[in-house]
Amino acid sequence: MLCASDMCKVNPKKLWKNYYQNRQTKEFIDALKSVAGIPATGLVQSIQGGDPKAQGTWVHIKIAMDLVRWISPPVVALFVYGYIEALESVLGIPRTY
């Protein structure tokens, strides 16, 4: 799980609560629950109290990927580009671009 609270700090205008209340986000989370069979507790967890480093809203990597797209398209472009490059390298796929 990744800390959505920390991710949102990249763009102060993009708050977790706004993303989470978005209709498209709700549809995406419902689709993940249905298609991937991941229970809601495995997708989003909010932790209050205890260790300050563990506090915040924590999300599954699949939610984090959608969240970063919402927070900052340029950041997700770098992420996707890097991910595809790494995948191509691991699979031995030659670059065609």
MIKE-646328 format. One record per residue: residue number from 0; residue in one letter; x, z, y of N, C-alpha, C in turn. Coordinates in nm, 4 decimals. Each point is the difference from the previous one (the first is absolute). Layout:
BEGIN
resi = NUM	resn = A	n.X = X	n.Z = Z	n.Y = Y	ca.X = X	ca.Z = Z	ca.Y = Y	c.X = X	c.Z = Z	c.Y = Y
...
This chain:
BEGIN
resi = 0	resn = M	n.X = 0.0845	n.Z = 0.0000	n.Y = -0.1175	ca.X = -0.0845	ca.Z = 0.0000	ca.Y = 0.1175	c.X = 0.0902	c.Z = 0.0000	c.Y = 0.1254
resi = 1	resn = L	n.X = -0.0488	n.Z = -0.0663	n.Y = 0.1031	ca.X = 0.0722	ca.Z = -0.0084	ca.Y = 0.1262	c.X = -0.0810	c.Z = 0.0707	c.Y = 0.1087
resi = 2	resn = C	n.X = 0.0683	n.Z = 0.0513	n.Y = 0.0995	ca.X = -0.0663	ca.Z = 0.0769	ca.Y = 0.1050	c.X = -0.0573	c.Z = -0.0938	c.Y = 0.1077
resi = 3	resn = A	n.X = -0.1320	n.Z = -0.0170	n.Y = -0.0034	ca.X = -0.0681	ca.Z = -0.0848	ca.Y = 0.0978	c.X = 0.0130	c.Z = 0.0587	c.Y = 0.1404
resi = 4	resn = S	n.X = 0.0020	n.Z = 0.1322	n.Y = 0.0092	ca.X = 0.0138	ca.Z = 0.0652	ca.Y = 0.1304	c.X = 0.1302	c.Z = -0.0430	c.Y = 0.0669
resi = 5	resn = D	n.X = 0.1084	n.Z = -0.0017	n.Y = -0.0759	ca.X = 0.1286	ca.Z = -0.0423	ca.Y = 0.0544	c.X = 0.0011	c.Z = -0.1494	c.Y = 0.0312
resi = 6	resn = M	n.X = -0.0617	n.Z = -0.0791	n.Y = -0.0870	ca.X = -0.0039	ca.Z = -0.1447	ca.Y = 0.0218	c.X = -0.0683	c.Z = -0.0327	c.Y = 0.1323
resi = 7	resn = C	n.X = -0.1077	n.Z = 0.0707	n.Y = 0.0309	ca.X = -0.0754	ca.Z = -0.0272	ca.Y = 0.1227	c.X = 0.0776	c.Z = 0.0365	c.Y = 0.1261
resi = 8	resn = K	n.X = 0.1030	n.Z = 0.0807	n.Y = -0.0123	ca.X = 0.0804	ca.Z = 0.0377	ca.Y = 0.1171	c.X = 0.0773	c.Z = -0.1188	c.Y = 0.0568
resi = 9	resn = V	n.X = 0.0149	n.Z = -0.1065	n.Y = -0.0779	ca.X = 0.0697	ca.Z = -0.1200	ca.Y = 0.0449	c.X = -0.0726	c.Z = -0.0630	c.Y = 0.1191
resi = 10	resn = N	n.X = -0.1318	n.Z = 0.0075	n.Y = -0.0015	ca.X = -0.0808	ca.Z = -0.0561	ca.Y = 0.1084	c.X = -0.1018	c.Z = 0.1054	c.Y = 0.0427
resi = 11	resn = P	n.X = 0.0272	n.Z = 0.0736	n.Y = 0.1070	ca.X = -0.0878	ca.Z = 0.1095	ca.Y = 0.0428	c.X = -0.1458	c.Z = -0.0412	c.Y = 0.0266
resi = 12	resn = K	n.X = -0.0242	n.Z = -0.1286	n.Y = 0.0196	ca.X = -0.1363	ca.Z = -0.0472	ca.Y = 0.0236	c.X = -0.0782	c.Z = -0.0156	c.Y = -0.1303
resi = 13	resn = K	n.X = 0.0685	n.Z = 0.0083	n.Y = -0.1123	ca.X = -0.0638	ca.Z = -0.0189	ca.Y = -0.1308	c.X = -0.0053	c.Z = 0.1336	c.Y = -0.0725
resi = 14	resn = L	n.X = -0.1162	n.Z = 0.0617	n.Y = 0.0006	ca.X = -0.0184	ca.Z = 0.1300	ca.Y = -0.0641	c.X = -0.0558	c.Z = -0.0164	c.Y = -0.1408
resi = 15	resn = W	n.X = 0.0442	n.Z = 0.0869	n.Y = -0.0913	ca.X = -0.0473	ca.Z = -0.0043	ca.Y = -0.1381	c.X = -0.1527	c.Z = 0.0042	c.Y = -0.0062
resi = 16	resn = K	n.X = -0.0615	n.Z = 0.0884	n.Y = 0.0770	ca.X = -0.1462	ca.Z = 0.0148	ca.Y = -0.0073	c.X = -0.0709	c.Z = -0.1303	c.Y = 0.0355
resi = 17	resn = N	n.X = 0.0560	n.Z = -0.0774	n.Y = 0.0924	ca.X = -0.0604	ca.Z = -0.1282	ca.Y = 0.0371	c.X = 0.0121	c.Z = -0.1010	c.Y = -0.1140
resi = 18	resn = Y	n.X = 0.1143	n.Z = -0.0026	n.Y = -0.0637	ca.X = 0.0194	ca.Z = -0.0887	ca.Y = -0.1151	c.X = -0.0945	c.Z = 0.0393	c.Y = -0.1132
resi = 19	resn = Y	n.X = -0.0050	n.Z = 0.1285	n.Y = -0.0288	ca.X = -0.0773	ca.Z = 0.0505	ca.Y = -0.1141	c.X = -0.1505	c.Z = -0.0189	c.Y = 0.0195
resi = 20	resn = Q	n.X = -0.0475	n.Z = 0.0025	n.Y = 0.1233	ca.X = -0.1424	ca.Z = -0.0165	ca.Y = 0.0274	c.X = -0.0414	c.Z = -0.1466	c.Y = 0.0132
resi = 21	resn = N	n.X = 0.0968	n.Z = -0.0894	n.Y = 0.0013	ca.X = -0.0247	ca.Z = -0.1429	ca.Y = 0.0136	c.X = -0.0774	c.Z = -0.0529	c.Y = -0.1217
resi = 22	resn = R	n.X = -0.1000	n.Z = -0.0848	n.Y = 0.0235	ca.X = -0.0816	ca.Z = -0.0558	ca.Y = -0.1086	c.X = 0.0857	c.Z = -0.0757	c.Y = -0.1013
resi = 23	resn = Q	n.X = 0.0947	n.Z = -0.0802	n.Y = 0.0481	ca.X = 0.0863	ca.Z = -0.0763	ca.Y = -0.0905	c.X = 0.0857	c.Z = 0.0926	c.Y = -0.0861
resi = 24	resn = T	n.X = 0.0447	n.Z = 0.1101	n.Y = 0.0569	ca.X = 0.0789	ca.Z = 0.0965	ca.Y = -0.0758	c.X = -0.0842	c.Z = 0.0599	c.Y = -0.1117
resi = 25	resn = K	n.X = -0.1222	n.Z = 0.0379	n.Y = 0.0324	ca.X = -0.0896	ca.Z = 0.0579	ca.Y = -0.1012	c.X = -0.0241	c.Z = -0.0998	c.Y = -0.1131
resi = 26	resn = E	n.X = -0.0201	n.Z = -0.1270	n.Y = 0.0344	ca.X = -0.0206	ca.Z = -0.1038	ca.Y = -0.1008	c.X = 0.1257	c.Z = -0.0182	c.Y = -0.0861
resi = 27	resn = F	n.X = 0.1169	n.Z = 0.0048	n.Y = 0.0647	ca.X = 0.1267	ca.Z = -0.0140	ca.Y = -0.0714	c.X = 0.0198	c.Z = 0.1155	c.Y = -0.0976
resi = 28	resn = I	n.X = -0.0261	n.Z = 0.1222	n.Y = 0.0441	ca.X = 0.0157	ca.Z = 0.1173	ca.Y = -0.0860	c.X = -0.0995	c.Z = -0.0062	c.Y = -0.1162
resi = 29	resn = D	n.X = -0.1222	n.Z = -0.0393	n.Y = 0.0272	ca.X = -0.0992	ca.Z = -0.0140	ca.Y = -0.1075	c.X = 0.0446	c.Z = -0.1050	c.Y = -0.1019
resi = 30	resn = A	n.X = 0.0555	n.Z = -0.1101	n.Y = 0.0492	ca.X = 0.0489	ca.Z = -0.1045	ca.Y = -0.0895	c.X = 0.1156	c.Z = 0.0501	c.Y = -0.0857
resi = 31	resn = L	n.X = 0.0912	n.Z = 0.0760	n.Y = 0.0587	ca.X = 0.1113	ca.Z = 0.0554	ca.Y = -0.0775	c.X = -0.0500	c.Z = 0.0948	c.Y = -0.1083
resi = 32	resn = K	n.X = -0.0962	n.Z = 0.0830	n.Y = 0.0356	ca.X = -0.0562	ca.Z = 0.0925	ca.Y = -0.0989	c.X = -0.0608	c.Z = -0.0791	c.Y = -0.1152
resi = 33	resn = S	n.X = -0.0710	n.Z = -0.1050	n.Y = 0.0322	ca.X = -0.0697	ca.Z = -0.0790	ca.Y = -0.1009	c.X = 0.0951	c.Z = -0.0885	c.Y = -0.0815
resi = 34	resn = V	n.X = 0.0785	n.Z = -0.0804	n.Y = 0.0673	ca.X = 0.0863	ca.Z = -0.0977	ca.Y = -0.0663	c.X = 0.1175	c.Z = 0.0658	c.Y = -0.0714
resi = 35	resn = A	n.X = 0.0657	n.Z = 0.0922	n.Y = 0.0679	ca.X = 0.1198	ca.Z = 0.0627	ca.Y = -0.0571	c.X = -0.0319	c.Z = 0.1254	c.Y = -0.0804
resi = 36	resn = G	n.X = -0.1224	n.Z = 0.0480	n.Y = 0.0117	ca.X = -0.0380	ca.Z = 0.1200	ca.Y = -0.0738	c.X = 0.0703	c.Z = 0.1257	c.Y = 0.0484
resi = 37	resn = I	n.X = 0.0352	n.Z = 0.0011	n.Y = 0.1276	ca.X = 0.0688	ca.Z = 0.1157	ca.Y = 0.0569	c.X = -0.1049	c.Z = 0.0916	c.Y = 0.0632
resi = 38	resn = P	n.X = -0.0063	n.Z = 0.1267	n.Y = -0.0398	ca.X = -0.0977	ca.Z = 0.0904	ca.Y = 0.0614	c.X = 0.0338	c.Z = 0.0248	c.Y = 0.1477
resi = 39	resn = A	n.X = -0.1022	n.Z = 0.0348	n.Y = 0.0767	ca.X = 0.0193	ca.Z = 0.0230	ca.Y = 0.1440	c.X = 0.1112	c.Z = 0.1006	c.Y = 0.0267
resi = 40	resn = T	n.X = 0.0106	n.Z = 0.1045	n.Y = -0.0836	ca.X = 0.1042	ca.Z = 0.1017	ca.Y = 0.0206	c.X = 0.1398	c.Z = -0.0568	c.Y = -0.0235
resi = 41	resn = G	n.X = 0.0087	n.Z = -0.1114	n.Y = -0.0688	ca.X = 0.1291	ca.Z = -0.0648	ca.Y = -0.0218	c.X = 0.0357	c.Z = -0.0978	c.Y = 0.1096
resi = 42	resn = L	n.X = -0.0939	n.Z = -0.0217	n.Y = 0.0920	ca.X = 0.0231	ca.Z = -0.0945	ca.Y = 0.1094	c.X = 0.0293	c.Z = 0.0679	c.Y = 0.1329
resi = 43	resn = V	n.X = -0.0734	n.Z = 0.1067	n.Y = 0.0293	ca.X = 0.0158	ca.Z = 0.0694	ca.Y = 0.1281	c.X = -0.0081	c.Z = 0.1507	c.Y = -0.0241
resi = 44	resn = Q	n.X = 0.1002	n.Z = 0.0718	n.Y = 0.0491	ca.X = 0.0011	ca.Z = 0.1461	ca.Y = -0.0099	c.X = 0.0421	c.Z = 0.0581	c.Y = 0.1343
resi = 45	resn = S	n.X = -0.0774	n.Z = 0.0962	n.Y = 0.0490	ca.X = 0.0352	ca.Z = 0.0700	ca.Y = 0.1237	c.X = 0.0464	c.Z = 0.1399	c.Y = -0.0351
resi = 46	resn = I	n.X = 0.1147	n.Z = 0.0376	n.Y = 0.0535	ca.X = 0.0579	ca.Z = 0.1312	ca.Y = -0.0282	c.X = 0.0134	c.Z = 0.0774	c.Y = 0.1306
resi = 47	resn = Q	n.X = -0.0599	n.Z = 0.1192	n.Y = 0.0015	ca.X = 0.0095	ca.Z = 0.0895	ca.Y = 0.1155	c.X = 0.0545	c.Z = 0.1331	c.Y = -0.0484
resi = 48	resn = G	n.X = 0.0811	n.Z = 0.0623	n.Y = 0.0819	ca.X = 0.0573	ca.Z = 0.1294	ca.Y = -0.0364	c.X = 0.1172	c.Z = -0.0154	c.Y = -0.0945
resi = 49	resn = G	n.X = 0.0634	n.Z = 0.1109	n.Y = -0.0293	ca.X = 0.1154	ca.Z = -0.0024	ca.Y = -0.0893	c.X = 0.1228	c.Z = -0.0575	c.Y = 0.0681
resi = 50	resn = D	n.X = 0.0806	n.Z = -0.0692	n.Y = -0.0770	ca.X = 0.1246	ca.Z = -0.0590	ca.Y = 0.0480	c.X = -0.0296	c.Z = -0.1043	c.Y = 0.1081
resi = 51	resn = P	n.X = 0.0528	n.Z = 0.0192	n.Y = 0.1212	ca.X = -0.0260	ca.Z = -0.0966	ca.Y = 0.1074	c.X = 0.0418	c.Z = -0.1433	c.Y = -0.0344
resi = 52	resn = K	n.X = 0.1029	n.Z = -0.0156	n.Y = -0.0838	ca.X = 0.0458	ca.Z = -0.1338	ca.Y = -0.0378	c.X = -0.0993	c.Z = -0.0705	c.Y = -0.0915
resi = 53	resn = A	n.X = -0.0851	n.Z = 0.0769	n.Y = -0.0661	ca.X = -0.0979	ca.Z = -0.0581	ca.Y = -0.0923	c.X = -0.1353	c.Z = -0.0230	c.Y = 0.0667
resi = 54	resn = Q	n.X = -0.0165	n.Z = 0.0473	n.Y = 0.1223	ca.X = -0.1276	ca.Z = -0.0131	ca.Y = 0.0688	c.X = -0.0223	c.Z = -0.1429	c.Y = 0.0476
resi = 55	resn = G	n.X = -0.1263	n.Z = -0.0357	n.Y = 0.0111	ca.X = -0.0359	ca.Z = -0.1321	ca.Y = 0.0504	c.X = -0.0911	c.Z = -0.0714	c.Y = -0.0975
resi = 56	resn = T	n.X = -0.0224	n.Z = -0.1261	n.Y = 0.0269	ca.X = -0.0805	ca.Z = -0.0830	ca.Y = -0.0877	c.X = 0.0935	c.Z = -0.0902	c.Y = -0.0786
resi = 57	resn = W	n.X = -0.0137	n.Z = 0.0059	n.Y = -0.1305	ca.X = 0.0862	ca.Z = -0.0748	ca.Y = -0.0910	c.X = -0.0819	c.Z = -0.1073	c.Y = -0.0699
resi = 58	resn = V	n.X = 0.0568	n.Z = -0.1192	n.Y = -0.0105	ca.X = -0.0743	ca.Z = -0.1119	ca.Y = -0.0566	c.X = 0.0804	c.Z = -0.0722	c.Y = -0.1077
resi = 59	resn = H	n.X = -0.0724	n.Z = -0.0620	n.Y = -0.0903	ca.X = 0.0572	ca.Z = -0.0833	ca.Y = -0.1052	c.X = 0.0729	c.Z = -0.1170	c.Y = 0.0660
resi = 60	resn = I	n.X = 0.1003	n.Z = -0.0550	n.Y = -0.0658	ca.X = 0.0780	ca.Z = -0.1105	ca.Y = 0.0553	c.X = -0.0877	c.Z = -0.1192	c.Y = 0.0370
resi = 61	resn = K	n.X = -0.1059	n.Z = -0.0235	n.Y = -0.0755	ca.X = -0.0878	ca.Z = -0.1137	ca.Y = 0.0304	c.X = -0.0762	c.Z = 0.0222	c.Y = 0.1305
resi = 62	resn = I	n.X = -0.0375	n.Z = 0.1226	n.Y = 0.0268	ca.X = -0.0638	ca.Z = 0.0322	ca.Y = 0.1285	c.X = 0.1047	c.Z = -0.0093	c.Y = 0.1107
resi = 63	resn = A	n.X = 0.1202	n.Z = 0.0484	n.Y = -0.0270	ca.X = 0.1075	ca.Z = -0.0031	ca.Y = 0.1003	c.X = 0.0307	c.Z = -0.1431	c.Y = 0.0438
resi = 64	resn = M	n.X = -0.0037	n.Z = -0.0931	n.Y = -0.0943	ca.X = 0.0284	ca.Z = -0.1401	ca.Y = 0.0352	c.X = -0.1072	c.Z = -0.0550	c.Y = 0.0949
resi = 65	resn = D	n.X = -0.1251	n.Z = 0.0355	n.Y = -0.0238	ca.X = -0.1066	ca.Z = -0.0447	ca.Y = 0.0891	c.X = 0.0086	c.Z = 0.0720	c.Y = 0.1346
resi = 66	resn = L	n.X = 0.0341	n.Z = 0.1272	n.Y = -0.0042	ca.X = 0.0131	ca.Z = 0.0789	ca.Y = 0.1229	c.X = 0.1092	c.Z = -0.0559	c.Y = 0.0900
resi = 67	resn = V	n.X = 0.1133	n.Z = -0.0358	n.Y = -0.0561	ca.X = 0.1095	ca.Z = -0.0519	ca.Y = 0.0831	c.X = -0.0392	c.Z = -0.1346	c.Y = 0.0608
resi = 68	resn = R	n.X = -0.0794	n.Z = -0.0788	n.Y = -0.0702	ca.X = -0.0505	ca.Z = -0.1265	ca.Y = 0.0558	c.X = -0.0851	c.Z = 0.0288	c.Y = 0.1236
resi = 69	resn = W	n.X = -0.0813	n.Z = 0.1045	n.Y = -0.0079	ca.X = -0.0874	ca.Z = 0.0376	ca.Y = 0.1111	c.X = 0.0800	c.Z = 0.0589	c.Y = 0.1162
resi = 70	resn = I	n.X = 0.1005	n.Z = 0.0787	n.Y = -0.0315	ca.X = 0.0808	ca.Z = 0.0654	ca.Y = 0.1037	c.X = 0.0817	c.Z = -0.1010	c.Y = 0.0785
resi = 71	resn = S	n.X = 0.0680	n.Z = -0.0894	n.Y = -0.0719	ca.X = 0.0928	ca.Z = -0.0903	ca.Y = 0.0675	c.X = 0.0251	c.Z = -0.1250	c.Y = -0.0836
resi = 72	resn = P	n.X = -0.0658	n.Z = -0.1113	n.Y = 0.0314	ca.X = 0.0240	ca.Z = -0.1231	ca.Y = -0.0752	c.X = 0.1476	c.Z = -0.0414	c.Y = -0.0087
resi = 73	resn = P	n.X = 0.0804	n.Z = 0.0156	n.Y = 0.1078	ca.X = 0.1419	ca.Z = -0.0364	ca.Y = -0.0137	c.X = 0.0734	c.Z = 0.0849	c.Y = -0.1045
resi = 74	resn = V	n.X = -0.0356	n.Z = 0.1273	n.Y = -0.0115	ca.X = 0.0650	ca.Z = 0.0859	ca.Y = -0.0992	c.X = -0.0383	c.Z = -0.0441	c.Y = -0.1410
resi = 75	resn = V	n.X = -0.1266	n.Z = -0.0320	n.Y = -0.0210	ca.X = -0.0415	ca.Z = -0.0431	ca.Y = -0.1333	c.X = 0.0619	c.Z = -0.1350	c.Y = -0.0347
resi = 76	resn = A	n.X = 0.0200	n.Z = -0.0867	n.Y = 0.0990	ca.X = 0.0652	ca.Z = -0.1278	ca.Y = -0.0265	c.X = 0.1415	c.Z = 0.0229	c.Y = -0.0524
resi = 77	resn = L	n.X = 0.0714	n.Z = 0.0942	n.Y = 0.0607	ca.X = 0.1347	ca.Z = 0.0335	ca.Y = -0.0474	c.X = -0.0052	c.Z = 0.0599	c.Y = -0.1402
resi = 78	resn = F	n.X = -0.0974	n.Z = 0.0861	n.Y = -0.0239	ca.X = -0.0158	ca.Z = 0.0647	ca.Y = -0.1296	c.X = -0.0276	c.Z = -0.1039	c.Y = -0.1088
resi = 79	resn = V	n.X = -0.0964	n.Z = -0.0877	n.Y = 0.0254	ca.X = -0.0363	ca.Z = -0.1016	ca.Y = -0.0989	c.X = 0.1173	c.Z = -0.0942	c.Y = -0.0241
resi = 80	resn = Y	n.X = 0.0664	n.Z = -0.0422	n.Y = 0.1063	ca.X = 0.1151	ca.Z = -0.0885	ca.Y = -0.0140	c.X = 0.1077	c.Z = 0.0661	c.Y = -0.0865
resi = 81	resn = G	n.X = 0.0312	n.Z = 0.1261	n.Y = 0.0290	ca.X = 0.1007	ca.Z = 0.0719	ca.Y = -0.0775	c.X = -0.0417	c.Z = 0.0194	c.Y = -0.1442
resi = 82	resn = Y	n.X = -0.1271	n.Z = 0.0291	n.Y = -0.0223	ca.X = -0.0519	ca.Z = 0.0208	ca.Y = -0.1351	c.X = 0.0099	c.Z = -0.1292	c.Y = -0.0813
resi = 83	resn = I	n.X = -0.0404	n.Z = -0.1115	n.Y = 0.0600	ca.X = 0.0050	ca.Z = -0.1279	ca.Y = -0.0705	c.X = 0.1438	c.Z = -0.0397	c.Y = -0.0294
resi = 84	resn = E	n.X = 0.0893	n.Z = 0.0223	n.Y = 0.0948	ca.X = 0.1419	ca.Z = -0.0300	ca.Y = -0.0234	c.X = 0.0537	c.Z = 0.0814	c.Y = -0.1177
resi = 85	resn = A	n.X = -0.0332	n.Z = 0.1281	n.Y = -0.0038	ca.X = 0.0465	ca.Z = 0.0857	ca.Y = -0.1088	c.X = -0.0594	c.Z = -0.0451	c.Y = -0.1335
resi = 86	resn = L	n.X = -0.1267	n.Z = -0.0327	n.Y = -0.0005	ca.X = -0.0663	ca.Z = -0.0453	ca.Y = -0.1220	c.X = 0.0609	c.Z = -0.1307	c.Y = -0.0495
resi = 87	resn = E	n.X = 0.0242	n.Z = -0.0919	n.Y = 0.0906	ca.X = 0.0623	ca.Z = -0.1271	ca.Y = -0.0371	c.X = 0.1392	c.Z = 0.0235	c.Y = -0.0579
resi = 88	resn = S	n.X = 0.0731	n.Z = 0.0925	n.Y = 0.0584	ca.X = 0.1341	ca.Z = 0.0309	ca.Y = -0.0478	c.X = -0.0041	c.Z = 0.0581	c.Y = -0.1415
resi = 89	resn = V	n.X = -0.0901	n.Z = 0.0941	n.Y = -0.0233	ca.X = -0.0124	ca.Z = 0.0636	ca.Y = -0.1314	c.X = -0.0428	c.Z = -0.1015	c.Y = -0.1050
resi = 90	resn = L	n.X = -0.0910	n.Z = -0.0883	n.Y = 0.0363	ca.X = -0.0522	ca.Z = -0.0986	ca.Y = -0.0954	c.X = 0.0872	c.Z = -0.1246	c.Y = -0.0103
resi = 91	resn = G	n.X = 0.0999	n.Z = -0.0106	n.Y = 0.0876	ca.X = 0.0890	ca.Z = -0.1165	ca.Y = -0.0021	c.X = -0.0665	c.Z = -0.1259	c.Y = 0.0497
resi = 92	resn = I	n.X = -0.0948	n.Z = 0.0142	n.Y = 0.0894	ca.X = -0.0699	ca.Z = -0.1157	ca.Y = 0.0555	c.X = 0.0788	c.Z = -0.0513	c.Y = 0.1198
resi = 93	resn = P	n.X = 0.0394	n.Z = -0.1286	n.Y = -0.0043	ca.X = 0.0760	ca.Z = -0.0534	ca.Y = 0.1147	c.X = -0.0889	c.Z = -0.0122	c.Y = 0.1235
resi = 94	resn = R	n.X = 0.0608	n.Z = 0.0192	n.Y = 0.1148	ca.X = -0.0725	ca.Z = -0.0134	ca.Y = 0.1275	c.X = -0.0359	c.Z = -0.1460	c.Y = 0.0236
resi = 95	resn = T	n.X = -0.1198	n.Z = -0.0200	n.Y = 0.0488	ca.X = -0.0437	ca.Z = -0.1368	ca.Y = 0.0334	c.X = -0.0301	c.Z = -0.0122	c.Y = 0.1484
resi = 96	resn = Y	n.X = 0.0421	n.Z = 0.0984	n.Y = 0.0781	ca.X = -0.0257	ca.Z = -0.0026	ca.Y = 0.1445	c.X = 0.1245	c.Z = 0.0298	c.Y = 0.0750
